[in-house]
Amino acid sequence: MRGVISFAVKAVISATLIYIAIDWTQVGSTAQRLAEIKLTWAAMAIVSLLAQIPLNAWRWRAISLQCGAALPVQAAVQFTFIGAFFNQVLLPTVGSDAARIWLLNRIGAGWRAAMYSVLTDRGIGLLVLAGLVAVCLPWSFHVINNPVGRATLLLIAAGTIAGAAAFFALPYALGQWADRWQSTRHLVGVASVAWNVLAHVHPGALIIATSIAIHLLTVAAAWLVAYSVSAPLDFGNALLLIPPVILIASIPIS
């Protein structure tokens, strides 16, 4: 029963957001822009998205090695492509993560190492994204004039950073208490792996830099798509608006 209610709530929220988006869209203008699309710029947007795959694969492989899971380069790229596919046809991020965990376990890494590596990879990506949003907040407020929009943006960024801080504090806050329950034991295990990844200056810095590059490629893809249909979105505004959208989209509502 709880699952049915949860699904119904998510469906209502998703349907409402879709209705608002369609209600604010000028269908005739959109159709005209699509008819005049600049294919070269659209192709460059696709290239920007494809360029994320090897970067995502490298970051995941670096984290997997810290988890004791030997992930070959070719397999990392292949599994990341497969995860990206599932990310489009299943629930956002959940389908991608589940596919990568299953594939990594299948080549002998084990369920524990596979799960820890994927969850750590996802967590670090979200942490860097929240940091990027937080750094851009002073300029974002100049673009977003609506008080509700500003408050939502601030709440999402602060909440994500606070949640990440609490997550990293788990090994110290729970200590041996975490061993009493399986769920807390695995949660602390993932937090410990994240600490180990970021504590090593060389790989940690590269992982953070790679995460920033991945998010900037998403911004570039959105800007290129807008430019391909002659939409009034410059790269500076895309940098201020797209990361918060991605961060909000990571909330498991729809």
Backbone bond lengths (Angstrom), bond angles and torsions (degrees), N, CA, C in turn:
res aa  C-N    CA-C-N  psi(-1)  N-CA   C-N-CA  omega(-1)  CA-C   N-CA-C  phi
1 M - - - 1.461 - - 1.526 111.27 -
2 R 1.343 114.99 -42.05 1.459 118.43 179.60 1.529 110.83 -61.21
3 G 1.355 116.73 -39.15 1.456 120.46 179.30 1.524 111.88 -63.84
4 V 1.341 116.40 -38.16 1.466 120.18 179.29 1.520 110.55 -65.71
5 I 1.333 116.67 -43.47 1.471 120.87 179.68 1.531 110.38 -64.20
6 S 1.347 116.24 -43.17 1.461 120.27 179.04 1.523 111.31 -61.06
7 F 1.346 116.12 -44.08 1.462 119.68 178.91 1.530 110.83 -64.20
8 A 1.341 116.92 -40.18 1.463 120.50 -179.28 1.528 111.26 -63.87
9 V 1.337 116.51 -42.11 1.464 120.51 179.14 1.524 110.18 -63.21
10 K 1.337 116.64 -45.90 1.466 120.33 179.44 1.525 111.02 -62.52
11 A 1.343 116.43 -39.68 1.462 120.45 -179.46 1.526 111.06 -64.72
12 V 1.336 116.32 -41.27 1.473 120.21 179.60 1.528 110.56 -65.35
13 I 1.332 116.51 -45.12 1.464 119.79 179.22 1.521 110.85 -61.99
14 S 1.335 116.75 -45.85 1.465 120.56 -179.93 1.526 111.30 -62.32
15 A 1.335 117.04 -45.00 1.458 120.80 -179.71 1.528 111.02 -62.99
16 T 1.327 116.90 -38.90 1.462 120.85 178.71 1.520 111.40 -63.94
17 L 1.334 116.88 -44.90 1.459 120.99 179.69 1.525 111.33 -64.97
18 I 1.344 116.60 -39.62 1.465 119.93 177.52 1.524 110.45 -64.27
19 Y 1.347 116.86 -40.97 1.471 120.52 179.27 1.525 110.25 -62.52
20 I 1.342 116.71 -44.27 1.469 119.83 179.82 1.523 110.75 -62.18
21 A 1.350 116.05 -43.02 1.461 119.77 -179.38 1.526 111.23 -62.69
22 I 1.339 116.31 -42.81 1.472 119.89 -179.91 1.518 110.71 -70.16
23 D 1.339 116.86 -37.49 1.455 120.76 -178.59 1.528 111.43 -64.64
24 W 1.342 116.40 -31.71 1.464 120.49 -179.90 1.530 112.94 -87.68
25 T 1.339 116.23 -3.45 1.465 120.10 -176.00 1.524 110.32 -95.18
26 Q 1.314 114.81 133.27 1.465 120.39 174.15 1.531 107.41 -89.45
27 V 1.330 114.73 101.52 1.463 120.06 -172.22 1.524 111.31 -60.89
28 G 1.319 117.02 -41.83 1.464 119.95 -178.86 1.516 112.03 -62.55
29 S 1.315 116.44 -45.00 1.459 120.91 178.95 1.520 111.25 -64.63
30 T 1.335 116.31 -40.56 1.463 120.03 179.04 1.523 111.15 -63.36
31 A 1.329 116.93 -44.08 1.461 120.83 179.12 1.525 111.32 -61.95
32 Q 1.339 116.30 -38.44 1.460 119.98 178.97 1.525 111.18 -65.69
33 R 1.321 115.90 -42.65 1.471 119.48 179.30 1.527 111.15 -63.76
34 L 1.341 116.45 -41.76 1.463 119.91 179.90 1.527 111.37 -65.59
35 A 1.334 116.11 -32.69 1.464 119.84 178.69 1.523 111.37 -68.50
36 E 1.339 116.46 -24.96 1.465 121.12 -178.65 1.526 112.08 -107.56
37 I 1.322 117.40 24.53 1.450 121.52 -176.18 1.523 111.44 -62.16
38 K 1.323 115.25 140.21 1.463 121.57 177.05 1.527 107.55 -90.80
39 L 1.323 115.84 105.65 1.453 121.13 -171.50 1.525 112.75 -64.49
40 T 1.330 117.24 -30.53 1.466 119.60 -179.39 1.522 110.80 -63.75
41 W 1.331 116.34 -44.52 1.466 120.06 -179.72 1.529 110.92 -70.44
42 A 1.333 116.66 -35.28 1.463 119.41 176.43 1.528 110.73 -64.77
43 A 1.339 116.38 -38.98 1.458 120.40 177.70 1.529 110.70 -64.85
44 M 1.334 117.20 -37.96 1.465 120.77 177.44 1.529 110.90 -64.47
45 A 1.333 116.69 -33.71 1.469 120.20 176.21 1.524 110.13 -64.67
46 I 1.336 116.80 -41.02 1.462 120.51 178.01 1.525 110.64 -64.23
47 V 1.321 116.56 -40.43 1.464 120.73 177.74 1.524 110.65 -61.69
48 S 1.336 116.83 -39.83 1.467 120.76 178.66 1.524 111.18 -62.13
49 L 1.324 116.10 -40.18 1.462 119.70 178.58 1.525 111.34 -69.83
50 L 1.330 116.70 -38.85 1.462 119.68 178.73 1.525 111.27 -66.80
51 A 1.335 116.74 -31.13 1.462 120.29 -179.93 1.526 111.73 -66.44
52 Q 1.325 116.97 -20.01 1.460 119.83 177.87 1.528 112.00 -69.56
53 I 1.323 117.50 -28.17 1.463 121.13 -173.52 1.534 112.25 -60.17
54 P 1.342 119.51 -53.61 1.470 118.17 179.25 1.526 112.94 -63.60
55 L 1.334 117.56 -32.57 1.464 120.13 177.61 1.529 110.65 -67.84
56 N 1.329 116.00 -44.50 1.470 120.15 175.59 1.526 110.95 -60.53
57 A 1.324 115.63 -41.32 1.462 120.15 -179.04 1.526 110.71 -64.76
58 W 1.334 117.08 -42.03 1.470 119.91 -179.85 1.528 110.76 -64.19
59 R 1.335 116.52 -43.67 1.468 119.66 -179.46 1.523 110.75 -63.37
60 W 1.316 116.81 -44.37 1.470 120.61 179.85 1.517 110.81 -63.92
61 R 1.327 117.19 -40.90 1.464 120.27 -179.86 1.536 110.99 -65.03
62 A 1.338 116.71 -41.34 1.462 119.71 178.60 1.532 111.25 -61.96
63 I 1.322 115.94 -39.35 1.470 120.47 178.66 1.522 110.24 -71.28
64 S 1.333 117.06 -38.83 1.467 120.64 -179.96 1.523 111.29 -60.99
65 L 1.321 116.80 -38.39 1.462 119.91 178.82 1.523 110.78 -63.09
66 Q 1.339 117.09 -34.76 1.460 120.50 176.68 1.532 111.12 -68.97
67 C 1.322 116.39 -22.96 1.469 120.97 178.95 1.525 112.16 -89.88
68 G 1.340 116.28 0.59 1.453 119.81 -178.86 1.508 113.70 81.40
69 A 1.331 117.54 17.26 1.463 121.97 -179.92 1.520 108.94 -107.08
70 A 1.328 116.88 116.00 1.460 121.17 178.51 1.525 109.06 -77.91
71 L 1.322 116.23 108.34 1.459 121.69 -178.55 1.529 108.82 -115.02
72 P 1.335 118.10 106.01 1.471 120.36 179.13 1.527 111.57 -60.57
73 V 1.320 115.43 153.18 1.464 120.66 -177.55 1.527 111.06 -59.00
74 Q 1.337 116.48 -47.77 1.465 119.99 -178.44 1.526 111.19 -60.66
75 A 1.339 116.30 -42.41 1.460 119.75 179.35 1.523 110.98 -66.30
76 A 1.330 117.05 -37.82 1.468 120.45 179.42 1.521 110.87 -61.03
77 V 1.334 116.33 -45.07 1.471 120.17 179.21 1.526 110.36 -66.25
78 Q 1.325 116.43 -44.71 1.465 120.56 -178.89 1.527 111.16 -62.38
79 F 1.318 117.10 -45.97 1.458 120.84 -178.54 1.530 111.22 -67.45
80 T 1.326 116.71 -33.93 1.469 119.87 178.30 1.520 110.80 -67.48
81 F 1.332 116.82 -39.28 1.470 120.11 174.94 1.523 110.33 -61.95
82 I 1.322 117.01 -44.61 1.460 120.86 179.43 1.529 110.55 -62.70
83 G 1.341 116.06 -42.73 1.456 119.94 177.59 1.520 111.79 -61.29
84 A 1.336 116.69 -40.09 1.467 120.67 178.52 1.523 110.84 -62.43
85 F 1.338 116.00 -37.70 1.469 119.54 177.22 1.526 110.93 -62.89
86 F 1.335 116.23 -49.45 1.457 119.65 -179.91 1.526 111.38 -64.39
87 N 1.321 116.88 -27.51 1.458 120.46 177.81 1.528 111.52 -65.44
88 Q 1.323 116.60 -24.40 1.457 120.46 -179.39 1.525 112.67 -87.19
89 V 1.334 117.09 -27.93 1.467 119.53 -172.94 1.525 113.55 -106.85
90 L 1.345 117.43 -13.87 1.454 120.40 178.20 1.519 109.63 -117.17
91 L 1.345 116.60 -166.26 1.448 120.75 179.66 1.521 110.35 -59.63
92 P 1.337 119.19 141.39 1.460 121.08 -178.99 1.517 111.82 -55.41
93 T 1.321 116.03 132.63 1.473 127.07 177.64 1.528 112.42 64.67
94 V 1.336 118.14 -38.26 1.464 120.01 -176.79 1.529 110.53 -64.33
95 G 1.325 116.83 -46.07 1.458 120.11 179.85 1.511 112.06 -63.75
96 S 1.330 116.99 -41.53 1.460 121.58 178.89 1.516 111.51 -63.12
97 D 1.327 116.86 -46.56 1.458 121.09 -178.34 1.524 111.32 -65.81
98 A 1.320 117.03 -42.97 1.462 120.60 179.45 1.525 111.08 -61.90
99 A 1.333 116.46 -41.08 1.462 120.21 179.50 1.523 110.94 -64.66
100 R 1.319 117.36 -42.95 1.471 120.06 -179.19 1.529 111.63 -67.08
101 I 1.333 116.26 -39.88 1.469 119.40 177.69 1.523 110.46 -61.62
102 W 1.324 116.80 -45.81 1.457 121.12 -179.00 1.529 111.35 -63.56
103 L 1.331 117.12 -43.19 1.461 121.05 -177.86 1.528 111.34 -68.33
104 L 1.329 117.28 -41.34 1.459 119.96 179.75 1.528 111.06 -66.57
105 N 1.312 116.23 -39.49 1.470 119.50 176.18 1.526 110.74 -64.62
106 R 1.320 116.43 -34.79 1.461 121.22 -176.64 1.527 112.00 -63.95
107 I 1.342 118.09 -29.52 1.466 119.86 -179.34 1.527 111.45 -91.73
108 G 1.333 116.18 12.25 1.451 119.75 170.68 1.504 116.91 102.64
109 A 1.331 118.60 9.40 1.459 120.03 -178.72 1.520 112.56 -74.70
110 G 1.329 116.77 -26.41 1.459 120.79 -176.08 1.520 110.74 93.45
111 W 1.338 115.05 149.12 1.463 119.87 -176.12 1.526 112.27 -62.15
112 R 1.317 116.63 -40.45 1.466 120.39 -175.90 1.524 110.93 -64.30
113 A 1.325 117.36 -52.14 1.459 120.85 -179.45 1.520 111.34 -63.73
114 A 1.342 116.78 -39.70 1.464 120.32 179.67 1.526 111.13 -63.32
115 M 1.326 116.16 -45.57 1.466 120.20 -179.04 1.520 110.96 -66.01
116 Y 1.321 117.00 -44.32 1.465 120.46 -179.25 1.528 111.33 -62.03
117 S 1.323 116.72 -42.37 1.468 119.68 -177.18 1.526 111.52 -65.65
118 V 1.330 116.52 -43.40 1.466 120.31 -177.49 1.531 110.91 -69.54
119 L 1.332 116.70 -43.93 1.463 119.49 -179.92 1.531 111.68 -66.07
120 T 1.335 116.62 -37.87 1.461 119.64 176.97 1.523 110.55 -66.21
121 D 1.323 116.19 -42.23 1.464 120.80 177.85 1.517 110.73 -59.98
122 R 1.315 116.86 -44.58 1.460 120.93 179.28 1.531 110.89 -65.37
123 G 1.331 116.38 -43.81 1.462 120.22 -178.01 1.509 113.09 -64.04
124 I 1.334 117.38 -42.81 1.465 120.27 179.62 1.524 110.45 -65.71
125 G 1.328 116.68 -39.25 1.460 119.73 177.12 1.513 112.42 -60.17
126 L 1.339 116.84 -43.62 1.464 120.66 178.65 1.521 111.64 -68.10
127 L 1.334 117.17 -37.67 1.464 120.70 179.38 1.530 111.00 -63.28
128 V 1.315 116.77 -44.84 1.465 120.49 178.81 1.529 110.23 -65.37
129 L 1.329 117.08 -39.55 1.463 120.77 177.73 1.518 111.03 -62.07
130 A 1.342 117.39 -44.39 1.463 120.92 178.06 1.525 111.11 -63.17
131 G 1.334 116.45 -38.66 1.460 119.75 176.98 1.516 111.49 -63.81
132 L 1.326 117.00 -40.01 1.466 121.22 177.94 1.518 111.13 -63.53
133 V 1.334 116.02 -42.55 1.468 120.32 177.48 1.522 110.57 -63.32
134 A 1.328 117.11 -42.89 1.462 121.25 -178.65 1.533 111.31 -64.13
135 V 1.329 116.77 -41.49 1.471 120.67 179.11 1.529 110.97 -63.25
136 C 1.328 116.67 -35.46 1.469 121.18 -176.97 1.530 113.27 -86.46
137 L 1.331 118.26 -2.51 1.466 121.03 -175.07 1.530 113.82 -54.63
138 P 1.347 119.82 -45.82 1.476 118.43 -178.55 1.521 112.90 -57.79
139 W 1.320 117.03 -35.89 1.464 120.33 179.23 1.527 111.05 -82.83
140 S 1.333 116.66 -31.79 1.470 120.04 179.35 1.519 111.04 -63.19
141 F 1.330 117.21 -36.24 1.456 120.88 -179.29 1.529 111.65 -65.75
142 H 1.332 117.20 -23.88 1.466 119.77 175.87 1.524 111.12 -74.21
143 V 1.340 116.19 -25.64 1.461 120.75 179.82 1.526 111.07 -88.35
144 I 1.338 116.27 -38.22 1.471 121.95 -178.02 1.524 108.32 -98.67
145 N 1.324 116.79 107.30 1.464 121.38 -177.02 1.532 112.93 -91.14
146 N 1.337 116.49 -20.45 1.451 120.02 -176.62 1.528 110.37 -69.66
147 P 1.347 118.50 126.38 1.477 120.62 -178.54 1.522 112.99 -59.92
148 V 1.340 117.38 -38.37 1.460 120.45 178.90 1.525 110.36 -65.45
149 G 1.323 116.13 -41.27 1.460 120.32 178.09 1.518 111.55 -62.95
150 R 1.318 116.47 -42.48 1.470 120.29 178.62 1.524 110.71 -63.46
151 A 1.324 115.71 -45.68 1.468 119.92 -178.46 1.526 110.71 -63.78
152 T 1.335 116.91 -40.49 1.463 120.73 179.13 1.516 111.06 -63.76
153 L 1.331 115.77 -44.44 1.459 120.90 179.98 1.527 110.79 -61.77
154 L 1.318 116.09 -45.41 1.462 120.72 179.77 1.525 110.98 -64.41
155 L 1.334 116.36 -41.51 1.459 120.97 -179.47 1.520 111.46 -64.79
156 I 1.331 116.88 -44.06 1.461 120.75 -179.00 1.524 110.70 -64.50
157 A 1.343 117.36 -46.38 1.460 120.85 -178.69 1.524 111.18 -64.69
158 A 1.334 116.22 -48.04 1.463 120.21 -178.99 1.523 110.92 -65.70
159 G 1.341 116.39 -40.81 1.456 119.93 -179.82 1.521 112.34 -63.87
160 T 1.338 116.51 -40.39 1.465 119.82 179.89 1.526 110.94 -66.45
161 I 1.328 116.47 -43.49 1.468 120.17 179.86 1.529 110.23 -66.46
162 A 1.329 116.85 -41.39 1.466 119.87 178.22 1.523 110.66 -64.41
163 G 1.327 116.60 -40.78 1.457 120.09 177.70 1.522 111.78 -63.56
164 A 1.345 116.31 -39.50 1.462 119.86 177.78 1.522 110.85 -65.40
165 A 1.337 116.62 -40.92 1.464 120.22 178.53 1.524 110.88 -62.40
166 A 1.334 116.82 -41.99 1.469 120.50 177.76 1.522 110.83 -65.17
167 F 1.330 115.93 -37.75 1.461 120.24 179.13 1.531 111.11 -63.13
168 F 1.335 116.47 -45.75 1.461 119.93 -178.99 1.529 111.62 -69.40
169 A 1.330 116.55 -21.44 1.472 119.81 179.93 1.523 112.55 -83.71
170 L 1.330 117.82 -8.78 1.470 120.94 -175.66 1.528 114.23 -56.91
171 P 1.338 118.94 -45.39 1.471 117.30 -179.06 1.525 113.33 -59.59
172 Y 1.330 116.70 -29.98 1.464 120.23 -179.59 1.528 111.51 -88.91
173 A 1.336 115.96 -31.78 1.466 119.35 -176.70 1.531 111.70 -77.41
174 L 1.330 116.59 -40.23 1.459 119.46 -176.22 1.520 112.76 -91.81
175 G 1.334 116.01 -39.57 1.454 119.15 178.80 1.523 111.67 59.46
176 Q 1.342 115.98 -131.88 1.461 120.79 -177.83 1.521 112.97 -73.23
177 W 1.316 117.15 -15.58 1.467 119.86 178.03 1.530 110.97 -61.72
178 A 1.324 116.55 -29.08 1.466 119.75 -177.20 1.519 112.38 -64.12
179 D 1.334 117.73 -25.14 1.460 120.40 -177.82 1.520 113.34 -71.53
180 R 1.310 117.62 -10.95 1.466 119.93 -177.25 1.525 112.59 -74.56
181 W 1.323 117.12 -27.29 1.463 120.91 -177.78 1.527 108.87 -126.44
182 Q 1.308 115.52 142.13 1.461 120.08 -176.54 1.525 111.53 -64.90
183 S 1.340 117.35 -41.30 1.458 120.39 -177.51 1.532 111.48 -62.73
184 T 1.338 116.73 -47.17 1.472 119.31 -179.58 1.526 111.15 -69.27
185 R 1.330 117.04 -32.00 1.461 120.24 178.94 1.525 110.54 -63.18
186 H 1.334 116.70 -44.12 1.465 119.85 178.79 1.527 111.17 -70.53
187 L 1.319 117.33 -36.14 1.465 120.21 179.31 1.522 111.16 -63.36
188 V 1.317 115.92 -44.51 1.464 120.19 176.85 1.527 110.41 -65.92
189 G 1.319 116.27 -34.45 1.460 119.76 177.36 1.520 112.17 -61.89
190 V 1.323 116.60 -43.80 1.464 120.91 178.12 1.529 110.13 -64.77
191 A 1.333 117.13 -41.99 1.470 120.99 178.86 1.525 110.78 -62.24
192 S 1.318 117.10 -39.57 1.464 121.02 178.89 1.524 111.22 -64.79
193 V 1.339 116.54 -39.93 1.458 120.29 177.34 1.531 110.07 -63.00
194 A 1.328 116.46 -43.58 1.465 120.19 178.77 1.521 111.20 -60.25
195 W 1.334 116.31 -41.48 1.463 120.58 176.41 1.522 110.32 -59.63
196 N 1.313 117.47 -47.23 1.459 121.25 -178.50 1.522 111.85 -62.47
197 V 1.336 116.36 -37.65 1.460 120.52 -179.66 1.525 110.73 -65.53
198 L 1.334 116.69 -48.12 1.456 120.82 -175.03 1.526 112.46 -80.71
199 A 1.333 117.31 -21.14 1.463 120.15 -177.79 1.525 112.12 -72.42
200 H 1.328 117.21 -29.64 1.457 120.16 176.68 1.530 108.12 -78.56
201 V 1.319 115.80 112.93 1.468 121.44 -168.80 1.518 112.12 -56.46
202 H 1.340 117.32 -47.76 1.465 119.34 -173.82 1.523 112.43 -65.98
203 P 1.338 119.42 -59.22 1.472 117.95 178.91 1.525 112.65 -66.88
204 G 1.349 116.66 -33.95 1.460 119.00 -179.47 1.511 112.14 -62.38
205 A 1.346 116.27 -44.72 1.464 120.39 179.03 1.521 111.24 -64.76
206 L 1.343 116.13 -39.81 1.459 119.14 178.96 1.524 111.58 -66.55
207 I 1.321 116.63 -37.29 1.460 120.33 179.22 1.526 110.57 -65.85
208 I 1.336 117.18 -41.79 1.461 120.41 177.72 1.527 110.19 -65.37
209 A 1.341 117.01 -44.28 1.464 120.62 179.08 1.522 111.06 -62.22
210 T 1.323 116.34 -40.48 1.465 120.37 177.75 1.520 111.12 -63.77
211 S 1.328 116.66 -40.20 1.469 120.64 179.05 1.523 110.67 -63.04
212 I 1.338 116.54 -42.06 1.463 120.26 177.73 1.525 110.20 -62.01
213 A 1.336 116.50 -43.86 1.466 120.24 179.89 1.526 111.32 -61.83
214 I 1.310 117.00 -38.90 1.476 120.83 178.99 1.524 110.45 -61.83
215 H 1.338 116.68 -45.13 1.464 119.84 -179.65 1.530 111.33 -68.24
216 L 1.325 117.15 -35.89 1.469 120.08 178.22 1.525 110.72 -66.97
217 L 1.325 117.52 -33.17 1.462 120.26 176.43 1.527 110.94 -67.01
218 T 1.333 116.94 -34.72 1.468 119.97 175.48 1.522 110.23 -65.17
219 V 1.335 116.16 -42.84 1.471 120.66 176.87 1.523 110.05 -60.79
220 A 1.337 116.29 -44.57 1.464 120.29 -179.87 1.517 111.33 -62.12
221 A 1.340 116.62 -40.08 1.465 120.03 179.38 1.527 110.76 -63.27
222 A 1.334 116.87 -43.85 1.471 119.95 178.87 1.528 110.98 -63.31
223 W 1.329 116.35 -41.61 1.471 120.05 179.16 1.524 111.16 -64.55
224 L 1.342 117.23 -41.64 1.456 121.09 179.70 1.528 111.51 -65.52
225 V 1.333 116.69 -38.91 1.464 119.97 176.56 1.527 110.03 -63.42
226 A 1.333 116.75 -44.04 1.465 120.10 178.35 1.529 110.47 -61.62
227 Y 1.318 116.38 -42.98 1.471 119.88 -179.81 1.520 110.90 -65.35
228 S 1.343 116.83 -34.00 1.465 120.01 -177.91 1.520 112.50 -66.63
229 V 1.340 117.74 -22.99 1.465 121.14 178.07 1.530 110.75 -111.37
230 S 1.343 116.28 17.05 1.469 123.06 176.87 1.521 112.47 58.97
231 A 1.324 116.08 34.34 1.468 120.35 176.25 1.527 109.31 -81.81
232 P 1.348 117.54 142.90 1.472 121.29 -176.20 1.527 112.52 -77.84
233 L 1.324 116.64 73.63 1.453 121.31 178.07 1.523 108.35 -134.08
234 D 1.348 116.27 109.91 1.461 118.16 176.69 1.519 109.24 -86.71
235 F 1.332 115.82 168.51 1.460 120.13 -173.58 1.525 111.79 -65.12
236 G 1.341 117.03 -34.67 1.462 119.83 179.46 1.515 112.31 -62.25
237 N 1.323 116.60 -45.42 1.463 119.46 177.80 1.525 111.86 -68.56
238 A 1.334 116.38 -34.47 1.469 119.27 176.33 1.524 110.43 -62.18
239 L 1.335 116.44 -39.00 1.465 120.78 178.84 1.522 111.50 -65.02
240 L 1.328 117.12 -30.46 1.463 121.00 -179.68 1.524 112.62 -84.46
241 L 1.328 117.38 -27.58 1.463 120.48 -171.54 1.528 113.94 -102.16
242 I 1.331 118.03 -35.43 1.462 120.17 -173.97 1.533 112.99 -70.84
243 P 1.346 120.76 -46.53 1.469 119.09 179.21 1.529 114.45 -56.67
244 P 1.353 119.75 -42.76 1.472 117.71 175.34 1.529 113.00 -61.15
245 V 1.329 116.63 -36.49 1.467 119.67 178.34 1.524 110.19 -63.11
246 I 1.330 116.64 -43.82 1.471 120.40 179.36 1.526 109.97 -64.03
247 L 1.332 116.15 -41.35 1.462 120.35 -178.85 1.524 110.87 -64.14
248 I 1.337 116.65 -43.30 1.471 120.82 178.40 1.530 109.92 -66.32
249 A 1.339 116.45 -36.82 1.465 120.00 -179.88 1.529 111.79 -66.73
250 S 1.325 117.35 -20.46 1.464 119.79 179.87 1.528 112.13 -75.37
251 I 1.336 116.68 -12.82 1.468 120.13 176.06 1.529 107.97 -69.86
252 P 1.326 118.23 125.24 1.477 120.83 -173.65 1.526 112.94 -74.16
253 I 1.346 116.26 73.30 1.474 120.44 177.01 1.515 109.40 -101.52
254 S 1.331 116.52 -53.32 1.472 120.23 -178.52 1.522 110.07 -115.22
